[in-house]
Amino acid sequence: MTDPNAIQPSELDQLPDRDPEETAEWQASLDAVAKAAGPHRAAYLMRRTLERAEGNGIALPKLLETDYVNTIPTSAEPGQPGDPEMEARITAWNRWNAAAMVTRGSKYGVGGHIATFASAAWLYETGFNHFFKGKEADGSGDQLYIQGHASPGIYARAFLDGRLNEAHLDNFRRESGGNGLPSYPHPRRLPWLWEFPTVSMGLGPLSAIYQARFNRYLTNRGIKDVSASHVWAFLGDGEMDEPESTAALALASREGLDNLTFVINCNLQRLDGPVRANFKIVQELEAQFRGAGWNVIKTLWGSAWDELFQLDTTGALVRRLREVPDAQVQTYQTRDAAYIRQDFFGKDPALAEMAKLLSDDKILECFHLSRGGHEARKVYAAYKAAVEFKGAPTVILAQTVKGHTLGEGFASKNANHQMKKLTVDEFKTMRDLLELPISDSQFVDGVVPYGHPGADSPEVRYLQERRAALGGPAPARRTHALAPLPAPAEKAFASFDKGSGSQNVATTMAFVRLIKDLVRDKETGKRWVPIVPDEARTFGMESLFPSLGIYSPKGQTYEPVDRDQLMYYKEAKNGQILNEGITEAGSMADFIAASTAYATHGEAMIPFYIFYSMFGWQRTADQMWQLGDQLGRGFLVGATAGRTTLTGEGLQHADGHSPVIAATNPASLTYDPAFAYEVATIVKDGLRRMYGEAAPGEDPNVFYYLTVYNEPLPQPAKPSGLGIDEGIVKGLYRFNTAESAGLNVAAANAPRIQLLGSGTAIHWTLKAQQLLAEEWGVAADVWSATSWSELRRDALEADAALLRGEERVPYVRQALHGAEGPVLAVSDYMRQVPDQIAQWVEQDWSSLGADGFGLSDTREAARRHFGVDAESIVVAALAQLARRGEVKATAVKEAREKYGL
């Protein structure tokens, strides 16, 4: 019978065989081994042969999985330097204080996590003592992405180091008093300690990859040599389920980011239970990372297992370890030796014989305690191999026990992620296990004490000496006293003041033209970081390709197809543009790395990330929040904005709500400019605030979100008069009046209305102004509302001031004070956007917007559909005036019929 899986002759024909006889001999040998020694032996030989081929550089498909054993055998471990006994005592104190902190805080109901750090303590301590470079080291030191749920252990170490005191620990998760510790790594809340927010799972690994890549970018562009910096990302095995966790693995290997190491704490548990109950998460991750081109190091078993592996002369132990699912491994952690003998060893006669040579204590030591991630020597070997590996990033898969050393009530229990405290008896058991000098008398009124060996103790001296040798404390965020960047030449901004004359220019193109001028600035031009997700041509940015170059660590190894054209596709090792392909998440991770370089590397960089507005906040709002937490600075640009402006693209492309989402982010300054000169004014002010001289009371740690449009229209000249720039920045100014627009209104006491428009909607508003005057005898003044959310933010601050007894009038009320008639606000976004300010407007208020799903059609048809075109504005204005008795009620009906509404 023919084997259906055998390679058929037609397939072999595509792979010419120079020596069929030799091939047949190899195949016959394999068949013979399988027949004589069994398929396991044949598979073993094949794996070893493939490993030898890979080691000799023979081009073969890589093995995606290796045996369920340590990558670095005990005999090859380099040995742990330093004082292992001292480091064990330090780790014991950290374990104790992390658990004490969370337990003491539990009486306030604030929560906390104990089990994660308990499993990962040696993964951190080994790095702090031997690998993690501080800010005083070469370059900028290392960048540490700490697993969010392990934060109590980091606080505990900072307490031992003298950077925190007991009052800090007692205010874990209680920040409002001003002396507290945030629940997780939050730079905005604890800016001297935390560099990177990580607890929104999946964003840490994604950001770590792009941080490592941005480090190379800075070095290759000659901004700063940070080639000595290494990025370490500590992750959970359950966290790897998040799509962002593995979204950029190929980028990291493609660009050879050997300055990056992932350390995945494989305690086999996520929040509710096993990560892969019926499978093996370590093997799955190994295949995923090896397939993506990463160097994989597995650190699974502790030294207690050495004896078992030496007894495994048939390979039965390795086979059994490979087949036992993760949930069963967790069960072994909680069962006695008899159960393990029967269920693990009893499945194979060779293992049953092996078990007869093992005491119960030995079996329990192996299955309950001995994991590679709990032994400093094995962790050190893995880290050393990782930093010495060249040509690819490394992932370390370290197997641990969640809740290790916390007692039988915690270790490997499904509920341990939600368990927030230990009893006094459990603490005493833990104390004895860790051999800590804490007496029963120190438990006053049942309160667990913090433990500290003393500021001048051998443990603290050792810890501080190790950190001094590695370049200072870690983690740490450095606030550099950077000199303000010089302001670009005024002509770059002033060129937009005169307008475009008869030429039609979209505000997207106006922004790109502005950037083209700014990147030429001798002082600050090199600090701009243009970021685009494979849509540069959509936004008219292809002219920047040959002048700035697209960043590629390999440069350009080919001749581009358009090399004979002026705007050819130019890649360069020192390229300035980050063209990320079709990944908004990757582009945002780029933006975050660039926007925080002022702190991470002491280099102020000016990123702008331009994207389809619909694919910004809607897709990556979590990263925008991460950006605000990390105190990032720069310009986000939502191009092809608006619900009716992007013709023909339809429901999923028509953005009618991004300013609503943006308004929820306290760090985002959201603008919807209508004209080119407004774009220039906002960018100029943003550069001043974020990179120049911020005014007293202004927070420079903000980012700007600008919406720009792809509708080519004449750009007017900037109105003359005082306060225009201030109004643009604050969010509202009067663009014209009926009179200044040259409109003739017959009656001297004609009805008057104030029309507020933002973004492209102001063009329909101006047309409506004309129709109202010429066809209905109504005088309308037109206001440009550049930022509804900034107007609201100012008004909220005014309300807060009133509660403090301070008299303050919101800017929007000041600006509209005395304006005659009602107010009608118009936006190409949902009405909720302009309605943000309604309660602070003293005039009668009404609004129009594009509520509902978008649709494919012409701009004119879409605007008529949503009721925001000029004619619809006229009808809405007449209705508002009719309610006040200022025009006849019949005028509304006449207008509807006249315009076919």
SEKOL-299859 format. One record per residue (C-alpha): x, y, z. Coordinates in steps of 0.2 Angstrom, whole numbers, padded with zeros to 4 digits, always signed. Layout:
# residues N
XYZ ...
END
This chain:
# residues 901
+0000+0000+0000 +0007+0017-0005 +0010+0029+0010 +0000+0045+0006 +0012+0056+0015 +0027+0050+0005 +0035+0062-0007 +0028+0057-0024 +0039+0056-0040 +0032+0072-0047 +0038+0082-0031 +0055+0074-0032 +0057+0079-0050 +0057+0097-0044 +0072+0093-0033 +0086+0086-0045 +0095+0072-0036 +0113+0070-0042 +0116+0054-0033 +0099+0044-0031 +0109+0029-0025 +0116+0038-0010 +0099+0045-0006 +0092+0028-0006 +0105+0022+0006 +0101+0036+0019 +0083+0032+0017 +0086+0014+0020 +0096+0018+0035 +0082+0028+0043 +0070+0014+0039 +0082+0001+0048 +0084+0012+0064 +0065+0014+0065 +0062-0004+0063 +0076-0010+0075 +0076+0004+0088 +0058+0011+0086 +0052+0028+0079 +0058+0038+0094 +0076+0033+0091 +0074+0037+0072 +0066+0054+0077 +0081+0057+0089 +0094+0054+0076 +0085+0065+0063 +0084+0080+0076 +0102+0078+0080 +0107+0078+0062 +0096+0093+0058 +0104+0102+0073 +0122+0098+0067 +0117+0104+0049 +0111+0120+0057 +0126+0122+0067 +0137+0120+0052 +0128+0133+0042 +0120+0121+0030 +0104+0129+0022 +0090+0118+0029 +0073+0123+0036 +0075+0126+0055 +0069+0114+0068 +0054+0124+0076 +0054+0114+0092 +0068+0106+0102 +0066+0094+0117 +0058+0100+0133 +0075+0102+0141 +0087+0117+0145 +0095+0124+0130 +0111+0126+0140 +0115+0110+0149 +0123+0111+0166 +0140+0106+0160 +0140+0121+0148 +0135+0134+0161 +0148+0147+0164 +0145+0148+0183 +0138+0162+0193 +0150+0177+0197 +0148+0188+0212 +0142+0181+0229 +0127+0169+0226 +0124+0167+0245 +0123+0186+0247 +0111+0188+0232 +0100+0174+0239 +0098+0184+0255 +0094+0200+0245 +0081+0190+0235 +0073+0184+0251 +0071+0201+0258 +0063+0207+0242 +0051+0192+0242 +0046+0196+0259 +0043+0215+0257 +0034+0213+0241 +0022+0201+0250 +0021+0212+0265 +0017+0227+0255 +0002+0220+0246 -0004+0211+0262 -0004+0227+0272 -0012+0236+0258 -0026+0223+0257 -0035+0231+0273 -0039+0246+0262 -0046+0235+0248 -0034+0242+0235 -0028+0225+0229 -0011+0220+0222 -0002+0205+0215 +0009+0194+0225 +0011+0178+0215 +0019+0185+0199 +0035+0192+0207 +0036+0177+0218 +0039+0167+0202 +0050+0179+0194 +0061+0185+0208 +0077+0177+0202 +0074+0183+0184 +0075+0201+0190 +0088+0199+0204 +0101+0191+0192 +0098+0205+0180 +0100+0219+0193 +0116+0211+0200 +0125+0207+0183 +0117+0214+0167 +0105+0229+0168 +0116+0244+0164 +0111+0260+0173 +0110+0278+0166 +0128+0282+0170 +0134+0267+0159 +0139+0269+0141 +0126+0276+0129 +0110+0278+0139 +0111+0262+0149 +0098+0248+0147 +0079+0250+0144 +0069+0239+0156 +0051+0234+0152 +0046+0227+0169 +0031+0215+0169 +0017+0226+0177 +0011+0213+0190 +0028+0211+0196 +0029+0229+0202 +0029+0225+0221 +0045+0216+0219 +0053+0231+0211 +0047+0243+0224 +0054+0230+0237 +0071+0231+0230 +0070+0250+0229 +0066+0250+0247 +0081+0239+0251 +0092+0251+0241 +0086+0266+0251 +0076+0274+0236 +0060+0271+0245 +0055+0270+0263 +0041+0262+0273 +0029+0276+0271 +0030+0274+0252 +0027+0255+0254 +0012+0258+0265 +0005+0269+0252 +0006+0256+0238 -0009+0260+0227 -0014+0275+0237 -0007+0290+0228 -0019+0304+0232 -0010+0309+0247 +0006+0313+0237 +0018+0300+0245 +0011+0284+0236 +0016+0271+0224 +0006+0268+0208 -0001+0251+0206 +0010+0247+0190 +0024+0255+0180 +0017+0272+0177 +0030+0285+0172 +0018+0300+0174 +0014+0295+0192 +0032+0290+0197 +0043+0299+0184 +0060+0296+0193 +0058+0277+0193 +0047+0271+0179 +0052+0273+0161 +0039+0262+0152 +0021+0258+0156 +0018+0240+0153 +0003+0233+0161 -0009+0235+0146 -0004+0218+0141 +0004+0216+0124 +0010+0234+0122 +0026+0231+0132 +0033+0218+0120 +0028+0228+0105 +0036+0244+0112 +0051+0235+0117 +0054+0229+0099 +0052+0247+0092 +0063+0254+0106 +0077+0243+0101 +0074+0247+0083 +0074+0266+0087 +0090+0264+0097 +0098+0258+0081 +0090+0272+0071 +0098+0285+0083 +0115+0277+0081 +0114+0275+0062 +0108+0293+0060 +0122+0300+0070 +0111+0308+0083 +0118+0298+0098 +0128+0282+0099 +0117+0270+0110 +0124+0254+0103 +0129+0249+0121 +0111+0250+0126 +0101+0234+0128 +0082+0232+0129 +0075+0219+0141 +0057+0215+0141 +0049+0205+0155 +0033+0196+0150 +0021+0183+0155 +0017+0168+0145 -0001+0172+0146 +0002+0189+0140 +0009+0182+0123 -0009+0178+0119 -0011+0197+0115 -0009+0200+0096 +0002+0215+0099 +0014+0204+0109 +0020+0194+0093 +0015+0207+0080 +0033+0213+0077 +0043+0198+0079 +0048+0197+0061 +0054+0215+0061 +0065+0212+0076 +0074+0197+0067 +0073+0205+0050 +0083+0220+0056 +0095+0209+0067 +0090+0217+0084 +0103+0208+0095 +0101+0223+0107 +0084+0215+0112 +0080+0201+0124 +0063+0195+0129 +0062+0186+0146 +0046+0176+0146 +0041+0170+0163 +0033+0153+0159 +0024+0150+0176 +0011+0141+0165 -0003+0151+0172 -0013+0166+0167 -0027+0175+0177 -0040+0161+0178 -0030+0145+0175 -0017+0137+0164 -0011+0146+0149 -0011+0130+0138 -0021+0117+0149 -0020+0104+0136 -0004+0109+0127 +0013+0116+0131 +0015+0135+0130 +0034+0134+0130 +0035+0123+0115 +0022+0134+0106 +0032+0150+0110 +0048+0141+0105 +0041+0137+0088 +0034+0154+0086 +0050+0163+0090 +0061+0151+0080 +0050+0152+0065 +0051+0171+0066 +0070+0170+0066 +0074+0173+0085 +0087+0165+0095 +0078+0154+0108 +0085+0149+0125 +0075+0137+0136 +0078+0138+0155 +0066+0125+0161 +0073+0114+0174 +0083+0117+0190 +0099+0107+0195 +0089+0094+0205 +0084+0087+0188 +0102+0083+0183 +0101+0067+0192 +0085+0062+0183 +0092+0066+0166 +0108+0056+0169 +0097+0041+0173 +0087+0043+0157 +0097+0031+0146 +0082+0027+0134 +0076+0045+0132 +0059+0040+0140 +0060+0055+0153 +0063+0068+0139 +0048+0060+0129 +0037+0060+0144 +0041+0078+0148 +0037+0083+0130 +0020+0075+0130 +0013+0080+0148 +0001+0095+0145 +0004+0110+0156 -0011+0108+0167 -0005+0091+0172 +0012+0099+0177 +0003+0111+0188 -0006+0097+0196 +0010+0088+0200 +0015+0104+0209 +0001+0101+0221 +0001+0082+0223 +0011+0070+0234 +0025+0059+0228 +0014+0044+0226 +0003+0052+0214 +0018+0058+0204 +0025+0041+0204 +0009+0033+0197 +0004+0047+0185 +0021+0053+0178 +0033+0038+0180 +0020+0025+0179 +0016+0028+0161 +0032+0020+0154 +0041+0005+0160 +0058+0013+0159 +0052+0028+0169 +0044+0016+0182 +0061+0008+0184 +0069+0025+0186 +0057+0030+0199 +0062+0015+0210 +0079+0024+0212 +0072+0040+0218 +0066+0045+0235 +0050+0054+0238 +0060+0069+0244 +0069+0069+0227 +0053+0068+0217 +0045+0082+0227 +0061+0093+0225 +0060+0091+0207 +0042+0093+0204 +0038+0105+0217 +0053+0117+0218 +0066+0114+0205 +0063+0126+0190 +0076+0134+0179 +0069+0151+0182 +0072+0149+0201 +0090+0146+0200 +0102+0161+0198 +0116+0150+0190 +0104+0145+0176 +0097+0162+0174 +0114+0169+0173 +0119+0157+0160 +0104+0161+0149 +0107+0180+0151 +0125+0179+0147 +0121+0169+0131 +0108+0181+0126 +0119+0197+0127 +0133+0188+0118 +0122+0181+0104 +0124+0192+0088 +0113+0194+0073 +0096+0191+0080 +0086+0195+0095 +0084+0182+0109 +0070+0176+0119 +0072+0167+0135 +0058+0155+0140 +0061+0153+0159 +0050+0140+0168 +0044+0145+0185 +0031+0141+0198 +0018+0155+0201 +0017+0159+0219 +0035+0151+0223 +0040+0152+0241 +0023+0159+0246 +0017+0142+0253 +0006+0128+0248 -0009+0139+0247 -0002+0149+0233 +0010+0139+0222 +0002+0134+0206 -0016+0137+0212 -0028+0143+0198 -0034+0157+0209 -0017+0164+0215 -0018+0179+0204 -0033+0185+0213 -0025+0181+0231 -0020+0197+0239 -0014+0192+0256 -0005+0179+0267 -0010+0175+0284 +0002+0178+0299 +0005+0159+0300 +0009+0159+0281 +0021+0173+0283 +0030+0164+0297 +0031+0149+0287 +0038+0159+0273 +0050+0168+0285 +0057+0151+0290 +0059+0145+0272 +0068+0161+0267 +0078+0160+0284 +0075+0179+0287 +0079+0186+0305 +0061+0192+0309 +0055+0187+0326 +0037+0183+0331 +0037+0198+0342 +0038+0209+0327 +0021+0204+0321 +0012+0218+0331 -0007+0216+0332 -0007+0204+0318 +0002+0216+0306 +0016+0209+0296 +0032+0219+0298 +0043+0225+0284 +0060+0218+0284 +0077+0227+0281 +0094+0221+0286 +0100+0239+0289 +0107+0253+0278 +0125+0248+0281 +0122+0229+0281 +0132+0218+0270 +0117+0215+0259 +0113+0233+0255 +0132+0237+0253 +0133+0223+0240 +0117+0228+0231 +0123+0246+0230 +0141+0241+0224 +0134+0230+0211 +0123+0244+0204 +0137+0256+0205 +0148+0245+0194 +0133+0243+0182 +0130+0262+0180 +0118+0267+0194 +0101+0262+0200 +0088+0253+0189 +0075+0255+0184 +0076+0274+0183 +0070+0287+0172 +0081+0302+0170 +0074+0320+0168 +0087+0328+0158 +0090+0347+0159 +0089+0349+0140 +0091+0366+0133 +0076+0372+0123 +0077+0368+0104 +0079+0384+0094 +0063+0390+0086 +0063+0386+0067 +0064+0401+0055 +0048+0411+0055 +0047+0411+0036 +0042+0393+0037 +0026+0397+0046 +0023+0415+0039 +0023+0408+0021 +0005+0402+0024 -0002+0418+0030 -0005+0425+0013 -0016+0410+0008 -0015+0400-0008 -0024+0413-0020 -0033+0404-0033 -0024+0387-0030 -0034+0373-0022 -0024+0366-0007 -0030+0353+0005 -0024+0355+0023 -0016+0338+0022 -0004+0345+0008 -0002+0361+0018 +0004+0351+0033 +0016+0341+0022 +0023+0357+0014 +0026+0364+0031 +0036+0349+0037 +0046+0350+0021 +0052+0367+0026 +0054+0362+0044 +0065+0347+0041 +0077+0359+0031 +0080+0369+0046 +0099+0369+0050 +0096+0368+0069 +0082+0357+0072 +0078+0349+0055 +0088+0333+0059 +0077+0330+0074 +0061+0327+0065 +0055+0309+0064 +0042+0307+0050 +0032+0291+0053 +0020+0284+0040 +0012+0267+0039 +0015+0264+0020 +0003+0278+0014 +0016+0292+0011 +0010+0293-0007 -0008+0295-0001 -0003+0310+0009 +0008+0318-0004 +0024+0314+0005 +0034+0305-0008 +0044+0320-0012 +0053+0317+0005 +0059+0300-0001 +0075+0306-0010 +0079+0320+0001 +0077+0312+0018 +0078+0294+0014 +0068+0279+0021 +0077+0271+0036 +0084+0254+0033 +0098+0246+0043 +0104+0238+0027 +0103+0253+0016 +0097+0250-0001 +0104+0234-0008 +0094+0235-0025 +0091+0247-0039 +0073+0254-0036 +0062+0253-0051 +0059+0271-0051 +0077+0277-0049 +0076+0287-0065 +0062+0298-0058 +0065+0313-0047 +0055+0306-0032 +0062+0289-0032 +0060+0276-0018 +0076+0279-0008 +0081+0268+0007 +0096+0272+0017 +0105+0267+0033 +0104+0285+0039 +0087+0288+0032 +0075+0299+0042 +0058+0293+0037 +0051+0278+0046 +0040+0270+0033 +0032+0255+0044 +0022+0245+0031 +0004+0242+0035 +0004+0243+0054 -0003+0257+0064 +0002+0248+0080 +0020+0248+0074 +0019+0266+0069 +0013+0271+0086 +0026+0261+0095 +0039+0270+0084 +0031+0287+0089 +0031+0282+0107 +0050+0278+0106 +0054+0294+0097 +0043+0305+0108 +0051+0300+0124 +0069+0300+0118 +0071+0317+0127 +0071+0306+0143 +0077+0289+0138 +0092+0296+0128 +0093+0314+0133 +0089+0318+0115 +0074+0329+0110 +0067+0321+0094 +0051+0328+0085 +0040+0314+0079 +0025+0316+0068 +0015+0301+0063 +0002+0304+0049 -0011+0291+0046 -0029+0289+0040 -0039+0297+0054 -0051+0283+0055 -0036+0271+0059 -0028+0281+0073 -0038+0283+0089 -0051+0269+0084 -0037+0256+0082 -0023+0262+0094 -0031+0272+0107 -0023+0261+0120 -0006+0266+0114 -0011+0284+0114 -0015+0281+0133 +0002+0273+0134 +0010+0288+0126 +0002+0300+0138 +0008+0289+0153 +0025+0289+0146 +0025+0308+0144 +0028+0308+0126 +0029+0323+0115 +0025+0325+0096 +0012+0327+0083 -0001+0315+0078 -0009+0319+0062 -0026+0311+0057 -0026+0314+0038 -0041+0311+0026 -0051+0316+0041 -0070+0319+0043 -0085+0308+0039 -0090+0316+0023 -0073+0322+0016 -0065+0305+0010 -0075+0302-0005 -0081+0284-0010 -0072+0275+0004 -0087+0271+0014 -0092+0266+0032 -0075+0259+0039 -0065+0274+0032 -0077+0288+0036 -0070+0296+0053 -0084+0305+0062 -0078+0302+0080 -0059+0302+0082 -0060+0319+0091 -0072+0312+0104 -0060+0298+0108 -0045+0310+0108 -0054+0321+0120 -0054+0307+0133 -0035+0308+0134 -0029+0321+0146 -0012+0322+0137 -0019+0325+0120 -0021+0343+0113 -0034+0340+0099 -0036+0352+0085 -0047+0352+0069 -0039+0367+0059 -0049+0373+0044 -0035+0383+0035 -0017+0381+0031 -0012+0396+0042 -0021+0388+0057 -0010+0372+0054 +0006+0382+0054 +0001+0392+0069 -0004+0376+0079 +0012+0367+0074 +0023+0383+0079 +0015+0384+0096 +0017+0365+0099 +0035+0366+0095 +0037+0381+0108 +0027+0372+0121 +0034+0354+0119 +0052+0358+0114 +0055+0377+0117 +0050+0388+0132 +0034+0382+0139 +0024+0396+0148 +0022+0396+0167 +0009+0383+0171 +0010+0374+0154 +0014+0355+0155 +0027+0351+0140 +0023+0333+0142 +0008+0333+0130 +0006+0328+0112 -0004+0336+0098 -0018+0328+0088 -0022+0337+0072 -0035+0332+0059 -0032+0337+0041 -0042+0335+0026 -0039+0329+0008 -0052+0341+0000 -0042+0354-0011 -0050+0371-0008 -0043+0389-0009 -0034+0393+0007 -0038+0411+0013 -0026+0424+0020 -0024+0425+0038 -0036+0438+0045 -0027+0454+0052 -0031+0460+0070 -0025+0456+0087 -0028+0440+0096 -0029+0429+0080 -0015+0417+0085 -0021+0416+0103 -0038+0412+0097 -0031+0398+0085 -0022+0390+0099 -0035+0392+0112 -0048+0385+0100 -0059+0399+0094 -0058+0416+0085 -0070+0426+0073 -0065+0423+0055 -0076+0436+0048 -0093+0445+0050 -0106+0447+0037 -0100+0465+0034 -0081+0461+0033 -0086+0447+0021 -0094+0461+0009 -0111+0454+0011 -0126+0466+0008 -0140+0463+0021 -0155+0474+0016 -0162+0478+0033 -0151+0488+0045 -0158+0478+0060 -0157+0461+0051 -0158+0445+0061 -0140+0439+0066 -0133+0422+0070 -0116+0416+0075 -0110+0401+0064 -0096+0391+0072 -0087+0379+0060 -0072+0368+0062 -0060+0359+0050 -0067+0358+0032 -0085+0362+0039 -0080+0380+0039 -0081+0380+0020 -0100+0375+0020 -0102+0387+0034 -0095+0401+0023 -0107+0397+0009 -0121+0396+0021 -0116+0414+0027 -0118+0420+0009 -0135+0411+0006 -0142+0418+0022 -0137+0436+0017 -0142+0435-0001 -0158+0425+0000 -0165+0427+0017 -0158+0444+0023 -0149+0436+0038 -0132+0442+0044 -0121+0428+0050 -0104+0430+0058 -0092+0415+0055 -0080+0408+0068 -0067+0395+0066 -0067+0383+0081 -0050+0375+0079 -0052+0365+0095 -0068+0361+0104 -0059+0350+0117 -0047+0364+0122 -0061+0376+0124 -0070+0363+0135 -0054+0359+0145 -0052+0378+0148 -0070+0379+0154 -0068+0364+0166 -0052+0372+0173 -0063+0388+0176 -0076+0378+0185 -0063+0370+0196 -0056+0388+0200 -0073+0393+0205 -0074+0379+0218 -0058+0385+0225 -0065+0403+0227 -0056+0410+0211 -0066+0421+0199 -0062+0415+0181 -0072+0416+0165 -0070+0402+0152 -0061+0408+0136 -0076+0402+0125 -0088+0414+0135 -0076+0428+0134 -0074+0426+0115 -0092+0425+0111 -0097+0438+0124 -0109+0451+0116 -0110+0442+0100 -0128+0445+0094 -0140+0431+0090 -0140+0412+0093 -0125+0401+0090 -0125+0386+0077 -0110+0375+0077 -0106+0364+0062 -0093+0350+0061 -0089+0335+0049 -0089+0325+0065 -0104+0319+0076 -0113+0332+0085 -0105+0327+0101 -0089+0335+0096 -0095+0353+0096 -0108+0350+0109 -0093+0348+0121 -0094+0367+0125 -0113+0370+0124 -0115+0373+0143 -0103+0387+0143 -0110+0397+0129 -0122+0410+0135 -0131+0412+0118 -0145+0400+0112 -0136+0384+0106 -0138+0372+0092 -0127+0361+0082 -0125+0350+0066 -0114+0335+0064 -0112+0319+0054 -0119+0307+0066 -0121+0288+0061 -0111+0277+0050 -0102+0284+0035 -0107+0279+0017 -0099+0279+0000 -0104+0293-0011 -0098+0310-0017 -0095+0323-0004 -0110+0333-0009 -0121+0318-0008 -0114+0313+0009 -0116+0330+0016 -0134+0332+0011 -0137+0314+0018 -0130+0320+0035 -0138+0337+0034 -0122+0347+0036 -0121+0355+0018 -0123+0374+0016 -0141+0373+0012 -0145+0362+0027 -0135+0375+0038 -0146+0388+0031 -0162+0379+0036 -0155+0375+0053 -0151+0393+0055 -0168+0399+0050 -0176+0387+0061 -0166+0393+0076 -0170+0411+0072 -0189+0407+0069 -0190+0399+0087 -0184+0416+0093 -0197+0425+0083 -0183+0434+0072 -0189+0427+0056 -0205+0421+0050 -0209+0402+0053 -0214+0400+0035 -0196+0404+0030 -0190+0387+0036 -0203+0378+0026 -0199+0389+0011 -0180+0385+0013 -0183+0367+0014 -0193+0367-0002 -0181+0378-0011 -0166+0368-0007 -0175+0351-0009 -0172+0345+0009 
END
